[in-house]
Amino acid sequence: MTVYINENLCKGCGICIEVCPKDVIIMSEEQNMKGYNLAKVANIDLCIHCKLCEISCPDLAIYVEKE
């Protein structure tokens, strides 16, 4: 299971964090080139492949791939 977050598209809105039922994604202190704090995958082992983060992202910055 892999969750990709495109740092150039992420605006740090936090929607992915709110919708994730397993707390797989957190907000990091790292910023992208636009100055937004980035969402970051922290607990990939807990991911259940529900794709709620991918579906909810308004900027299409997240892609979930089942390996």
LINGIGI-V499871 format. One record per pair of residues at least 12 apart in sequence whose ideal C-beta (glycine too) atoms are under 7 Angstrom apart, sorted by the first residue. I is the first residue (numbers start at 0). J is the second residue. If there is no record, write none. Layout:
# LINGIGI-V499871
I/J
I/J
This chain:
# LINGIGI-V499871
0/43
0/46
0/48
0/65
0/66
1/64
1/66
2/23
2/40
2/43
2/46
2/52
2/61
2/63
3/61
3/62
3/64
4/37
4/38
4/40
4/60
4/61
5/60
6/31
6/37
7/31
7/32
8/58
8/59
8/60
9/31
9/35
9/37
9/38
9/58
9/60
10/35
10/58
11/26
11/35
11/36
11/37
11/38
12/57
13/26
14/55
14/56
14/57
15/38
15/52
15/55
15/56
15/61
16/38
18/51
18/52
18/55
19/51
19/52
20/49
21/45
21/46
21/47
22/42
22/45
23/40
23/41
23/42
23/43
23/45
23/46
24/38
24/39
24/40
24/41
24/52
25/39
25/41
26/38
27/39
48/63
48/65
50/63
